Structures are given as structure tokens and as C-alpha cells.
């Protein structure tokens, strides 16, 4: 994968905090299925919208601020 070997544990911990995985030493497993499904739907929707409309740019949001 493209994930740095030294960042795997922190990534898994962040996923665990979101209930996407669970940990029973020394194993990791998929977390709450509803939470995982919702995360997948969100990611696939965001990907579809990026493909259709283009990715959002933070710089464009900041520069369009009227305040």
C-alpha cells in the first residue's frame, strides 16, 4: 500500500476512535457495520461529486469570503 509503515498504528487508532475498526490484541477487525457503511456512503458520494463537479479548493472558499 501507499501507507507509510510507521503511520499504520496511528491510522488504525483514528479509525478505532470512529468505530470503523476494533482491536483485540494482536488483531484488528472491522468495526460497527452501520458506521462503516455510513462512512463508505459518504466517501463514495464525495468521490462522485468530485468527479462530477471538481474537487473543492480551500483557497477559493477563503477568497470568496465577503466578511
Gaussian input, Z-matrix of N, CA and C with variables (Angstrom, degrees):
# hf/3-21g

backbone

0 1
 N
 C     1     B1
 C     2     B2     1     A1
 N     3     B3     2     A2     1     D1
 C     4     B4     3     A3     2     D2
 C     5     B5     4     A4     3     D3
 N     6     B6     5     A5     4     D4
 C     7     B7     6     A6     5     D5
 C     8     B8     7     A7     6     D6
 N     9     B9     8     A8     7     D7
 C    10    B10     9     A9     8     D8
 C    11    B11    10    A10     9     D9
 N    12    B12    11    A11    10    D10
 C    13    B13    12    A12    11    D11
 C    14    B14    13    A13    12    D12
 N    15    B15    14    A14    13    D13
 C    16    B16    15    A15    14    D14
 C    17    B17    16    A16    15    D15
 N    18    B18    17    A17    16    D16
 C    19    B19    18    A18    17    D17
 C    20    B20    19    A19    18    D18
 N    21    B21    20    A20    19    D19
 C    22    B22    21    A21    20    D20
 C    23    B23    22    A22    21    D21
 N    24    B24    23    A23    22    D22
 C    25    B25    24    A24    23    D23
 C    26    B26    25    A25    24    D24
 N    27    B27    26    A26    25    D25
 C    28    B28    27    A27    26    D26
 C    29    B29    28    A28    27    D27
 N    30    B30    29    A29    28    D28
 C    31    B31    30    A30    29    D29
 C    32    B32    31    A31    30    D30
 N    33    B33    32    A32    31    D31
 C    34    B34    33    A33    32    D32
 C    35    B35    34    A34    33    D33
 N    36    B36    35    A35    34    D34
 C    37    B37    36    A36    35    D35
 C    38    B38    37    A37    36    D36
 N    39    B39    38    A38    37    D37
 C    40    B40    39    A39    38    D38
 C    41    B41    40    A40    39    D39
 N    42    B42    41    A41    40    D40
 C    43    B43    42    A42    41    D41
 C    44    B44    43    A43    42    D42
 N    45    B45    44    A44    43    D43
 C    46    B46    45    A45    44    D44
 C    47    B47    46    A46    45    D45
 N    48    B48    47    A47    46    D46
 C    49    B49    48    A48    47    D47
 C    50    B50    49    A49    48    D48
 N    51    B51    50    A50    49    D49
 C    52    B52    51    A51    50    D50
 C    53    B53    52    A52    51    D51
 N    54    B54    53    A53    52    D52
 C    55    B55    54    A54    53    D53
 C    56    B56    55    A55    54    D54
 N    57    B57    56    A56    55    D55
 C    58    B58    57    A57    56    D56
 C    59    B59    58    A58    57    D57
 N    60    B60    59    A59    58    D58
 C    61    B61    60    A60    59    D59
 C    62    B62    61    A61    60    D60
 N    63    B63    62    A62    61    D61
 C    64    B64    63    A63    62    D62
 C    65    B65    64    A64    63    D63
 N    66    B66    65    A65    64    D64
 C    67    B67    66    A66    65    D65
 C    68    B68    67    A67    66    D66
 N    69    B69    68    A68    67    D67
 C    70    B70    69    A69    68    D68
 C    71    B71    70    A70    69    D69
 N    72    B72    71    A71    70    D70
 C    73    B73    72    A72    71    D71
 C    74    B74    73    A73    72    D72
 N    75    B75    74    A74    73    D73
 C    76    B76    75    A75    74    D74
 C    77    B77    76    A76    75    D75
 N    78    B78    77    A77    76    D76
 C    79    B79    78    A78    77    D77
 C    80    B80    79    A79    78    D78
 N    81    B81    80    A80    79    D79
 C    82    B82    81    A81    80    D80
 C    83    B83    82    A82    81    D81
 N    84    B84    83    A83    82    D82
 C    85    B85    84    A84    83    D83
 C    86    B86    85    A85    84    D84
 N    87    B87    86    A86    85    D85
 C    88    B88    87    A87    86    D86
 C    89    B89    88    A88    87    D87
 N    90    B90    89    A89    88    D88
 C    91    B91    90    A90    89    D89
 C    92    B92    91    A91    90    D90
 N    93    B93    92    A92    91    D91
 C    94    B94    93    A93    92    D92
 C    95    B95    94    A94    93    D93
 N    96    B96    95    A95    94    D94
 C    97    B97    96    A96    95    D95
 C    98    B98    97    A97    96    D96
 N    99    B99    98    A98    97    D97
 C   100   B100    99    A99    98    D98
 C   101   B101   100   A100    99    D99
 N   102   B102   101   A101   100   D100
 C   103   B103   102   A102   101   D101
 C   104   B104   103   A103   102   D102
 N   105   B105   104   A104   103   D103
 C   106   B106   105   A105   104   D104
 C   107   B107   106   A106   105   D105
 N   108   B108   107   A107   106   D106
 C   109   B109   108   A108   107   D107
 C   110   B110   109   A109   108   D108
 N   111   B111   110   A110   109   D109
 C   112   B112   111   A111   110   D110
 C   113   B113   112   A112   111   D111
 N   114   B114   113   A113   112   D112
 C   115   B115   114   A114   113   D113
 C   116   B116   115   A115   114   D114
 N   117   B117   116   A116   115   D115
 C   118   B118   117   A117   116   D116
 C   119   B119   118   A118   117   D117
 N   120   B120   119   A119   118   D118
 C   121   B121   120   A120   119   D119
 C   122   B122   121   A121   120   D120
 N   123   B123   122   A122   121   D121
 C   124   B124   123   A123   122   D122
 C   125   B125   124   A124   123   D123
 N   126   B126   125   A125   124   D124
 C   127   B127   126   A126   125   D125
 C   128   B128   127   A127   126   D126
 N   129   B129   128   A128   127   D127
 C   130   B130   129   A129   128   D128
 C   131   B131   130   A130   129   D129
 N   132   B132   131   A131   130   D130
 C   133   B133   132   A132   131   D131
 C   134   B134   133   A133   132   D132
 N   135   B135   134   A134   133   D133
 C   136   B136   135   A135   134   D134
 C   137   B137   136   A136   135   D135
 N   138   B138   137   A137   136   D136
 C   139   B139   138   A138   137   D137
 C   140   B140   139   A139   138   D138
 N   141   B141   140   A140   139   D139
 C   142   B142   141   A141   140   D140
 C   143   B143   142   A142   141   D141
 N   144   B144   143   A143   142   D142
 C   145   B145   144   A144   143   D143
 C   146   B146   145   A145   144   D144
 N   147   B147   146   A146   145   D145
 C   148   B148   147   A147   146   D146
 C   149   B149   148   A148   147   D147
 N   150   B150   149   A149   148   D148
 C   151   B151   150   A150   149   D149
 C   152   B152   151   A151   150   D150
 N   153   B153   152   A152   151   D151
 C   154   B154   153   A153   152   D152
 C   155   B155   154   A154   153   D153
 N   156   B156   155   A155   154   D154
 C   157   B157   156   A156   155   D155
 C   158   B158   157   A157   156   D156
 N   159   B159   158   A158   157   D157
 C   160   B160   159   A159   158   D158
 C   161   B161   160   A160   159   D159
 N   162   B162   161   A161   160   D160
 C   163   B163   162   A162   161   D161
 C   164   B164   163   A163   162   D162
 N   165   B165   164   A164   163   D163
 C   166   B166   165   A165   164   D164
 C   167   B167   166   A166   165   D165
 N   168   B168   167   A167   166   D166
 C   169   B169   168   A168   167   D167
 C   170   B170   169   A169   168   D168
 N   171   B171   170   A170   169   D169
 C   172   B172   171   A171   170   D170
 C   173   B173   172   A172   171   D171
 N   174   B174   173   A173   172   D172
 C   175   B175   174   A174   173   D173
 C   176   B176   175   A175   174   D174
 N   177   B177   176   A176   175   D175
 C   178   B178   177   A177   176   D176
 C   179   B179   178   A178   177   D177
 N   180   B180   179   A179   178   D178
 C   181   B181   180   A180   179   D179
 C   182   B182   181   A181   180   D180
 N   183   B183   182   A182   181   D181
 C   184   B184   183   A183   182   D182
 C   185   B185   184   A184   183   D183
 N   186   B186   185   A185   184   D184
 C   187   B187   186   A186   185   D185
 C   188   B188   187   A187   186   D186
 N   189   B189   188   A188   187   D187
 C   190   B190   189   A189   188   D188
 C   191   B191   190   A190   189   D189
 N   192   B192   191   A191   190   D190
 C   193   B193   192   A192   191   D191
 C   194   B194   193   A193   192   D192
 N   195   B195   194   A194   193   D193
 C   196   B196   195   A195   194   D194
 C   197   B197   196   A196   195   D195
 N   198   B198   197   A197   196   D196
 C   199   B199   198   A198   197   D197
 C   200   B200   199   A199   198   D198

   B1=1.4525
   B2=1.5192
   B3=1.3120
   B4=1.4580
   B5=1.5252
   B6=1.3261
   B7=1.4596
   B8=1.5190
   B9=1.3355
   B10=1.4592
   B11=1.5251
   B12=1.3164
   B13=1.4692
   B14=1.5230
   B15=1.3338
   B16=1.4671
   B17=1.5250
   B18=1.3273
   B19=1.4612
   B20=1.5216
   B21=1.3132
   B22=1.4636
   B23=1.5255
   B24=1.3296
   B25=1.4667
   B26=1.5299
   B27=1.3365
   B28=1.4709
   B29=1.5323
   B30=1.3228
   B31=1.4679
   B32=1.5239
   B33=1.3256
   B34=1.4626
   B35=1.5293
   B36=1.3231
   B37=1.4661
   B38=1.5267
   B39=1.3399
   B40=1.4640
   B41=1.5242
   B42=1.3295
   B43=1.4664
   B44=1.5265
   B45=1.3284
   B46=1.4701
   B47=1.5258
   B48=1.3268
   B49=1.4637
   B50=1.5236
   B51=1.3253
   B52=1.4730
   B53=1.5308
   B54=1.3245
   B55=1.4756
   B56=1.5260
   B57=1.3303
   B58=1.4626
   B59=1.5186
   B60=1.3295
   B61=1.4674
   B62=1.5258
   B63=1.3224
   B64=1.4680
   B65=1.5203
   B66=1.3143
   B67=1.4636
   B68=1.5173
   B69=1.3168
   B70=1.4634
   B71=1.5187
   B72=1.3120
   B73=1.4695
   B74=1.5204
   B75=1.2805
   B76=1.4571
   B77=1.5332
   B78=1.3354
   B79=1.4605
   B80=1.5249
   B81=1.3256
   B82=1.4560
   B83=1.5230
   B84=1.3253
   B85=1.4647
   B86=1.5237
   B87=1.3235
   B88=1.4586
   B89=1.5236
   B90=1.3162
   B91=1.4540
   B92=1.5183
   B93=1.3257
   B94=1.4570
   B95=1.5312
   B96=1.3247
   B97=1.4646
   B98=1.5229
   B99=1.3227
   B100=1.4626
   B101=1.5223
   B102=1.3201
   B103=1.4618
   B104=1.5255
   B105=1.3244
   B106=1.4695
   B107=1.5263
   B108=1.3353
   B109=1.4664
   B110=1.5244
   B111=1.3136
   B112=1.4634
   B113=1.5254
   B114=1.3242
   B115=1.4669
   B116=1.5229
   B117=1.3362
   B118=1.4650
   B119=1.5280
   B120=1.3231
   B121=1.4672
   B122=1.5227
   B123=1.3315
   B124=1.4625
   B125=1.5261
   B126=1.3399
   B127=1.4669
   B128=1.5222
   B129=1.3283
   B130=1.4618
   B131=1.5250
   B132=1.3307
   B133=1.4630
   B134=1.5221
   B135=1.3275
   B136=1.4641
   B137=1.5178
   B138=1.3229
   B139=1.4615
   B140=1.5271
   B141=1.3359
   B142=1.4600
   B143=1.5260
   B144=1.3319
   B145=1.4593
   B146=1.5210
   B147=1.3273
   B148=1.4639
   B149=1.5176
   B150=1.3322
   B151=1.4662
   B152=1.5232
   B153=1.3214
   B154=1.4649
   B155=1.5261
   B156=1.3254
   B157=1.4605
   B158=1.5217
   B159=1.3131
   B160=1.4588
   B161=1.5188
   B162=1.3020
   B163=1.4649
   B164=1.5201
   B165=1.3302
   B166=1.4547
   B167=1.5196
   B168=1.3078
   B169=1.4564
   B170=1.5253
   B171=1.3144
   B172=1.4669
   B173=1.5203
   B174=1.3207
   B175=1.4577
   B176=1.5272
   B177=1.3394
   B178=1.4605
   B179=1.5255
   B180=1.3374
   B181=1.4610
   B182=1.5305
   B183=1.3247
   B184=1.4634
   B185=1.5204
   B186=1.3308
   B187=1.4637
   B188=1.5246
   B189=1.3288
   B190=1.4670
   B191=1.5243
   B192=1.3333
   B193=1.4591
   B194=1.5225
   B195=1.3298
   B196=1.4641
   B197=1.5255
   B198=1.3405
   B199=1.4613
   B200=1.4526
   A1=109.79
   A2=115.06
   A3=120.08
   A4=112.42
   A5=117.20
   A6=121.28
   A7=108.92
   A8=115.81
   A9=121.51
   A10=108.93
   A11=116.93
   A12=121.84
   A13=111.92
   A14=117.25
   A15=120.87
   A16=113.05
   A17=117.67
   A18=118.98
   A19=113.03
   A20=118.16
   A21=120.71
   A22=111.32
   A23=117.86
   A24=119.92
   A25=111.79
   A26=119.99
   A27=118.96
   A28=112.82
   A29=117.30
   A30=120.27
   A31=109.91
   A32=117.13
   A33=120.24
   A34=111.25
   A35=117.53
   A36=120.15
   A37=111.39
   A38=117.61
   A39=120.06
   A40=110.56
   A41=116.88
   A42=120.36
   A43=110.71
   A44=116.73
   A45=120.83
   A46=110.26
   A47=117.89
   A48=121.36
   A49=111.48
   A50=116.80
   A51=121.74
   A52=112.12
   A53=117.11
   A54=123.77
   A55=113.19
   A56=117.64
   A57=121.22
   A58=111.65
   A59=117.08
   A60=122.35
   A61=107.97
   A62=115.65
   A63=121.11
   A64=107.33
   A65=115.04
   A66=119.80
   A67=110.24
   A68=114.94
   A69=123.22
   A70=105.02
   A71=115.52
   A72=121.95
   A73=111.22
   A74=121.29
   A75=128.93
   A76=113.27
   A77=117.83
   A78=120.55
   A79=112.66
   A80=115.04
   A81=123.61
   A82=107.01
   A83=116.61
   A84=121.02
   A85=109.11
   A86=115.15
   A87=120.39
   A88=109.13
   A89=116.23
   A90=121.20
   A91=112.58
   A92=115.56
   A93=122.76
   A94=109.61
   A95=116.87
   A96=121.11
   A97=112.81
   A98=118.50
   A99=120.08
   A100=111.11
   A101=116.48
   A102=120.99
   A103=109.88
   A104=117.09
   A105=121.26
   A106=109.82
   A107=116.89
   A108=120.39
   A109=110.77
   A110=117.59
   A111=121.15
   A112=111.45
   A113=117.12
   A114=120.85
   A115=110.48
   A116=116.95
   A117=120.85
   A118=110.85
   A119=116.99
   A120=120.54
   A121=109.82
   A122=117.15
   A123=120.48
   A124=111.01
   A125=116.82
   A126=120.85
   A127=111.35
   A128=117.77
   A129=119.57
   A130=110.82
   A131=118.04
   A132=120.98
   A133=110.63
   A134=117.00
   A135=120.73
   A136=110.92
   A137=117.27
   A138=121.19
   A139=110.77
   A140=117.01
   A141=121.19
   A142=110.64
   A143=116.90
   A144=120.15
   A145=111.80
   A146=117.61
   A147=120.18
   A148=110.96
   A149=117.21
   A150=120.90
   A151=111.27
   A152=116.60
   A153=120.97
   A154=112.83
   A155=117.06
   A156=121.27
   A157=113.94
   A158=117.13
   A159=121.27
   A160=110.48
   A161=115.32
   A162=120.72
   A163=109.97
   A164=116.06
   A165=120.42
   A166=109.87
   A167=115.11
   A168=121.52
   A169=108.93
   A170=116.31
   A171=119.85
   A172=110.49
   A173=117.23
   A174=121.36
   A175=111.23
   A176=117.20
   A177=120.28
   A178=111.03
   A179=117.14
   A180=120.23
   A181=110.18
   A182=117.06
   A183=120.83
   A184=110.45
   A185=117.14
   A186=120.29
   A187=112.44
   A188=118.23
   A189=120.46
   A190=112.26
   A191=117.37
   A192=121.49
   A193=109.61
   A194=115.94
   A195=120.75
   A196=112.48
   A197=116.59
   A198=120.56
   A199=112.25
   D1=175.27
   D2=178.84
   D3=-93.64
   D4=6.48
   D5=-179.85
   D6=-84.80
   D7=128.82
   D8=177.81
   D9=-61.02
   D10=133.26
   D11=-177.79
   D12=-55.05
   D13=-34.25
   D14=-178.80
   D15=-75.17
   D16=-11.68
   D17=-178.75
   D18=-104.01
   D19=0.92
   D20=-176.95
   D21=-62.88
   D22=-48.24
   D23=-178.16
   D24=-62.73
   D25=-46.16
   D26=176.95
   D27=-61.41
   D28=-36.84
   D29=178.09
   D30=-65.00
   D31=-46.26
   D32=178.32
   D33=-61.32
   D34=-38.01
   D35=177.71
   D36=-64.15
   D37=-40.62
   D38=177.20
   D39=-64.64
   D40=-39.95
   D41=177.15
   D42=-64.24
   D43=-38.01
   D44=178.44
   D45=-65.28
   D46=-39.89
   D47=178.04
   D48=-60.43
   D49=-26.96
   D50=179.71
   D51=-96.88
   D52=9.56
   D53=-179.15
   D54=62.26
   D55=24.38
   D56=178.37
   D57=-86.62
   D58=-23.16
   D59=174.17
   D60=-138.56
   D61=162.96
   D62=173.34
   D63=-130.10
   D64=158.06
   D65=-173.29
   D66=-129.41
   D67=125.26
   D68=170.90
   D69=-129.99
   D70=104.93
   D71=-175.16
   D72=-42.44
   D73=127.85
   D74=-0.84
   D75=-97.39
   D76=19.76
   D77=-171.06
   D78=-104.92
   D79=152.19
   D80=171.86
   D81=-118.41
   D82=142.27
   D83=-179.95
   D84=-140.52
   D85=163.31
   D86=178.00
   D87=-60.05
   D88=145.01
   D89=-177.16
   D90=-89.08
   D91=-149.80
   D92=-179.05
   D93=-57.97
   D94=121.69
   D95=-173.47
   D96=-63.13
   D97=-35.62
   D98=177.61
   D99=-66.01
   D100=-41.03
   D101=179.26
   D102=-66.33
   D103=-43.30
   D104=178.95
   D105=-62.81
   D106=-44.09
   D107=178.95
   D108=-61.04
   D109=-45.62
   D110=179.79
   D111=-61.85
   D112=-40.21
   D113=178.04
   D114=-64.85
   D115=-40.05
   D116=178.35
   D117=-64.80
   D118=-44.42
   D119=179.32
   D120=-61.56
   D121=-43.94
   D122=178.61
   D123=-60.41
   D124=-48.12
   D125=-178.06
   D126=-63.94
   D127=-41.92
   D128=-178.98
   D129=-70.02
   D130=-35.27
   D131=176.50
   D132=-66.15
   D133=-44.69
   D134=178.04
   D135=-61.63
   D136=-40.96
   D137=178.43
   D138=-63.49
   D139=-44.54
   D140=178.32
   D141=-60.09
   D142=-47.04
   D143=-179.41
   D144=-64.55
   D145=-38.05
   D146=175.68
   D147=-62.32
   D148=-41.05
   D149=178.57
   D150=-65.57
   D151=-40.61
   D152=-176.31
   D153=-79.30
   D154=-40.05
   D155=-171.40
   D156=-113.51
   D157=-9.80
   D158=-175.53
   D159=90.46
   D160=151.16
   D161=-179.54
   D162=-68.61
   D163=147.85
   D164=177.40
   D165=-75.79
   D166=150.45
   D167=179.17
   D168=-117.90
   D169=123.03
   D170=178.30
   D171=-59.38
   D172=-38.80
   D173=-179.29
   D174=-60.48
   D175=-39.94
   D176=177.69
   D177=-64.69
   D178=-39.89
   D179=178.59
   D180=-63.89
   D181=-44.53
   D182=-177.79
   D183=-66.38
   D184=-43.86
   D185=-177.01
   D186=-70.10
   D187=-20.96
   D188=-179.73
   D189=-89.76
   D190=-0.28
   D191=-179.71
   D192=-66.64
   D193=124.19
   D194=-178.84
   D195=-84.27
   D196=-12.16
   D197=-173.57
   D198=-85.04

